[in-house]
Amino acid sequence: MKEIIIAQRNFFNTHATKNLHFRRKQLKILQQALQKNESLLHEAIYNDFKKSEFDNYTTELSLLYKDIKEARSNIFKWTHTKPVSTGILNFPASSYIIPEPLGVSLVIGAWNYPYQLSFAPVIAAIAAGNTIILKPSELPSNTAAAMAKIVKENFDPAYFTVVEGGVEETQELLKQKFDKIFFTGSTRVGKIVYKAAAENLTPVTLELGGKSPAIVTESCNLKVSVRRLVWGKFLNAGQTCIAPDYVLVHKSIEQKFLERAKEEIISQHFAFENDNYLQIINNDNFERLTKMLNPEKIYYGGQTHKETRYIQPTIMQNVTMDDAVMQEEIFGPILPVITYKTIEEAIAKVNSLPKPLSCCLFTKSSSIKKKVLKEISFGGGAINETVMHISNSNLPFGGVGQSGIGNYHGEAGFKAFTHYKSVMDKPTWLDPSIRYYPHTPFRLKLMRWFLKF
């Protein structure tokens, strides 16, 4: 680990990565490498948890291609030195801000969208001019191996390399000194990463999770709302950090919501053989999820198959905030339905839990929309939609509180791996004596006047 970091620091100190044409070239190399190896990437992720070529392209690779295109198009604008005002106190001087790369960066990816959540931060780090060590999740072992193979064949390890392995390798990496750490994963592990980074005062971006709510009001377009909610919830078999973790439904439309949600799940034919459904990532998560299934509260679904790590899309009703399914982030194909009578009650339920990564509201009421946006703190979200806000790179993506620190995507990703160096540039042909000793009453009077501006 130390040798890899020393090599990368030496390479960074050559200042090669500060060249904008170098950065654009590396982004192009990554794009071409991904495109050339799409078959390998499709096969690997299917072998890990039966993710189809369609889902792999639409939810992973297409977003990476979009990120690369945007970074290459905007890199000159993002890196431009920005002049700022100086003020009369420092006349005659100019002031400006210079974006510069942080240095050697560590990106720790997540397993649920292994390509997107590994390479998207890497794209931002490349655009910002850093060197990168990528540690993909070991849980989808085939995708980790595929990423390592692609990077090894296309990049100098002194610039960009992949470290495979599990907890032991991650712990060893975290003992090293980096200039930036970017982690995507659980809040529990995020705390470990944050603590390790603090030892070296390393800046950190933490993309975590939490219990993200969806609120369905009586004024919503129920047909469209349910269709979008069911799609967003059971995409990736519910293994999506911004998917609705639970849904708050107005009491007056509870039965209509349940019936329509059941109909929508049935009509979507979620199944491995239909290439629109995934396995649970491993046995540990399968066992964790099955313990949340209370047979007395299952409205629809609940079937499981351990050998194939299959959990049927499931709706639970009559759920309370005290139920086991509400004690931790679900991260699986289980949708608890909780009713409320007033929007104030729904907001209070959401605010009784830590601030979520995402929040979705389904309503036609502008007053309810304003109230929810004002009174609920969350990382990002959508009105009358689920999940899709992540596809807009103009919206910085990240959490708040226990759901994360910092954000990325688009220019926000560039900023996450950048230090903004502030400079005042002053000539020597004028050097007023007012600030120097002796400190007279007259000079104090002049200073009082200057400091007003």
N, C-alpha and C positions, 0 to 999 in steps of 0.2 A: 504494500500500500504506500509506504513512504517513498519508495523508488518511483512509483507512478506519479505521485504528487510532485516530487522534486523535478522530474522530467517535464511535467506540465508547467511548473513555475518557471523553469529555465526557458521553456519555449515562450511563455507569456512575456517574459522579460526581454525577448528579442523585439517586442512591439509589433510582430507580424500581424497579430489579430486586430490591431487598431486600424489597419488598412481596410477601408470600406469595400474595395474590390475583392480583397481576400475573403471577407465575410460573405459577400454575395456569391462568390464562387463556391464556398463551402455549403451554403444553403442549396445551391443548384446540385452539387454532388449528392447531398442527402436526398433531395427530391428524386433524382435519377436512380439512386440506389433503391429507394422504396418502390418506385415504379417497376424497375427491373425484377424485383424480388416479390412482387405481389402474390404470385402463386405460392411461394414459400410461406409468406405471412398468412395467407388464407388457410393453408393446410395446418400450420402450427397452432393457430388459435382455435380451429375446429377440433383438433386433437386434445386441446386443453379443456375446453368446456362447450364444444359443439356450437360455436358461434359461426353462423353462415357467412358465405362470401358477401352476400347482400348487406348484412348487418355490419360486417367488418369494414366494408368500404364506406357505407353511409355514416357510421358512428365513430369511425377511427381514421382511416386513411384519407378520406375526402377532407376532413377537418385539418389534417396535417398539410395536405397540398395547398389548402386555402391559406393556412398560416405562413407557409413558405413564400407563396406568391405575394402576400401582403408585406412581409418583412423585406423581401427583395425590392419591392416597389417603393417602400417608404423609408428605407434605411438612411438615405441622404438627408431627408427631412428630420428624422428622429435624432440624428447625430449632429445636427446643425448647432453651432455655437449661438446662444441666445443672448442678445444685448438687453440689459435692464437699466433703468434709470439710476443715477448716482446721487443726486441731491446737491444743494448748494454748499453743504458743509464740506464736501470733498472736491469742490471745483478747483482746478480743471482736471477731471478724471473720467475714465470710462469704466463701466462695469459689465461683466458678462458671465454666463454660466456655460461650462464645458461638460458635456456628457462624456464619461469615460468608463471603460469596463472595470468591474470589480476585481477580476483576476481568475483564480482557479475555483471552479464551481463544482458542487456535488448535487446531482439530481437523483432523488430516490423516487422511483415510480410506484404506481399502485397496480393491483392485479385485475381490477374489474374492467378497465379499458386499458390494457397493458401497452398498446402502441401509442394511443393518444396521450395518455397520462405520463408516458416516459418521454416521447419525442417532442411534444408541444413545449414543455419547458426548455428542452434542448435547443429548439428553434429560436426561442427568445434569447437564450444564452449566447448562441452563435451570432445572432443579429447584434447583440450588445458588445461583442468582441471578447468573450471569455473563452477559456479552455474548459472542457467538460469531462467529468467522470460520471457516467450513468450507472446507477445500481437499480436494475429492474427488479420487480417482485419475483421471488423464486416460486411462488405458488403456481402460476402458469408456466411450467418449466420449458415447454416447447417454444413459447413466444419469447422467453428470455434468451434461449439459445439462438433463435432466429435473429433477434436484434443484435446479439453479440457477433454473430457471423457477418451480418451486413456492415456493421461499424468497423470490424476488424479488416474487412476486405477493401474498405473505401477511405479510411482515415488513419493518419499518423497517430499512434497512441499518446504521443506527447501533446497532441492537441485535443483529441476526442477518443475516449475509450469506454468500454463496458466492463464492469466488474460483476461477474455472476456469483451466486452463492446465497446463503440464507442469513439467519440472525447473526451468526458469528462474524461473517464478512461485513455486514452492516455495522456491527458494533466496532469492529476494527477501523472501518472508514471514519466513523464518528469521533474516534480518538485523534484524528489528524486535524491539522490546521487548514481550513478552507477560507476563501474570501466570500463565499456565498453557499448556503445550503437551501435547496428547494425540495420540500417533502410533500408527497400526497399520500394520504392514508387515514388511519383512525386517530381519534383524539387521544387515545391511550398511548399509542406509539409517538404521536406528535409531541407529547410532553417529554418523552425520552429524548427525542431529537433536539428539542428546544433546550433542554438541560445540558446536553452535550455541547451544543453550539455556544452556550453561555460561557463555557470554560475558556473559549478562545475569542469571546465577544464577536462571534461570526453572525452577520445578518442572516435572517431566516425568513423564508416564505413557507407557511404551513397551510396546505389545502386539506381540510379535514372533513367533517360531516355533521351528523346530528339528526334529530328528528324533525325533518322538514314537513310542514303541514300543507294541506290543500283545504281551502275553505269554499264550500259550495252554498250559495245563498238561494233563497226562494225565487229570486228574480232572474236567475241564470237561464241560458238556453240549455236545458237539461240534456237534450240529445247530443249536441256538439260537446258540451262540457264533459259528459261521461265518456264519450269516444276518445277525447284527448287525454283525459285522466287515466283511463284504462291503458291506453297506448304508452303513456309516460311511465306509469307505475310498473308495468310488466315488461317493458323494454329491458333487455339484458337479464331477464328473469328477476327483475327488481334489484339487481346488483348495480345500482346507479346512485351516486352520492346525492344528486339533486332530484331524484325521483320523490314523489309524494310518499312520505313515510306513513302518514295516517291522514284521514280525511274527516273534516268537521262538516256535517250536513245539517241544514236547518230542519228542525223536527217536522215541519209541515210537508216536506218532500222526501222524508226518509224512505218510505216504501217504494215510491216511484224511482228514487235513486238506486236502491238495492236491486229492483227488478231490471232496470235498464243496464246496470253494471253487469249483472249476470248474463243478460242477453248479449252484451257487447263482448264479453269474454268468450262466450260460446261461439259467436259469429267469427271471431278472430282465429279460431282453431289453433291455439297455442300448442305447439308440439315440436319435438326435435325433428321429426320427419318432414315437417312443413318449413323448416329453416327459419322459424321465427321465435324460437325459444331456446333457452340455454340450460345447461346443468348448473347446479350449485357448485362453486369452485372446488370444494374439497369436503371430506367427511366431517371435519370439525364444524364447519359452517352448516352443513346439512343437519347435524345433530342439534346445534344451537337453534336453528330455525324450527325444527320439529317440536322442540320443547315449548315454543310460543303458541302452538296450535291447541287451543282449548276447544274440544269437540262440542261443548255446550254452546259455544258462541260462533260456530262456523255457519255462515249463511249459505255459502257456496264453496266448493272445492275441498281442500284438505287432504287429498290423496297424496301419498308419498311412495317413493321406491328407492330404497337405500342403494341398491347395486348400481343404478344409473344416476344417482344423486338428483332425482326428479322430485320436485314439489309442485303440485298443481296450483295454478293461479287461484288464490283463496281470498274470499271476502269474509271478514268477521264483523258481527253486529253486536249491539248492546255492550260495546266496549267502554270501559271507564279509564280514567287516567291512572288508576291503581292496578290495572291488569298487567300481567307479565309482559305482554306484547308492547306495552307502553313504557317499559323501564329502560330500554336501550334502543339504539338505532337498529331497525329490522334488517335492512340490506338484503332483502329477499322478496319473493312473490306473495307476500301476505299484506292485505290492505285492511286495517282496522277502521271501522266506521263509528264515529262518535257524534251524537246529536247535540244541538244547541238550540236555544229558544230566541236569544238576542245576539246581535253581533258583538255586544260588549262581553257576553259570556264566552263567545268563541275566542275573542282576543285575549281574554283573561286566561283561558286554557293554554293557548300558545305561549303566552308570557310567563306561565308557571314553569316552563321548561327552559333550558339554556337556549341562547339565541341560535336559530337554525341557519344552515347554509342556504336554504332555498325556501321560498314561500309562494304558493300559487293561489290566486283568488278567482273564483268564477262568479261573475255578477254583471248585471246591467245597470246597477245603481252607482252613479258617480259619487254620491255622498258616502256610501260604504267603501268604495275604492279609496277615497281620500282618507277616511278614518283608519282603514287597515294600514295604508302606507305610512301614515303619521304615527300610529301607536304600536306597530310591530317592527322590531329591529331584526333584519335578516341580511344574509350576504347578497343575494340577488334573487330575482324571481320573475313572475309573469302574471299578467291579468288575462284570464280566459285562455290560458295555455299552460302546458307543462314542459319542462326540460329544454325547450327550444331557445330559450334566452342564451344558452351556452353557444349557440351557433352564430351569434352576433359579436364579432370581435371588437366592436366599438363599445361594448359593455364590459368593463373590467370584471373578471370572474374571481371571486374569493369569498371567504367567510368573515365572521365577526365573532368576537368572544371565543367560546369553545369550538366554534365551527371553522376557525382559521385566522391567520394573520397574513395580511398582504393580498395582492391579487395579480392576475396576469391575463393574457390574451391580447393580441394586437399591440398597440403602443404600451399598454400597461405591462405586458410581458417584458418588453425592452427595458422599461423603467425598473422592473424588479431585479434586473441583473446589472444595473448601471448606477454609478455614483455621479452626482451632479456637482462638479467642482466650481466653486464661486471665486471669481477673480476681480480685483480692482486694479486698474492700470493707470498710474498717475505720473505725469511728467515732473521734472525737477526744476523747470524754469520759474515756477512760482512756489514759494514756501512761506506763507504768512506765519508770523511769530505768535499769534494769539494763543495757540495751545501750549506754548513752551513757558517755562519759568522765566520771570517771576509772575505769580498769579495775582494780578491787581484787580481792584473792584471794577475798573473799566473793562478789563478783559472778560471778567465774569458776566458783565452786562452784555457785551458783544456775543459771548457764548450762549447766553439765554436766548438772544435774538436768533442766532444761527440755528439753534436746536429746535426752533419752532417749525422748520421747513424739512 
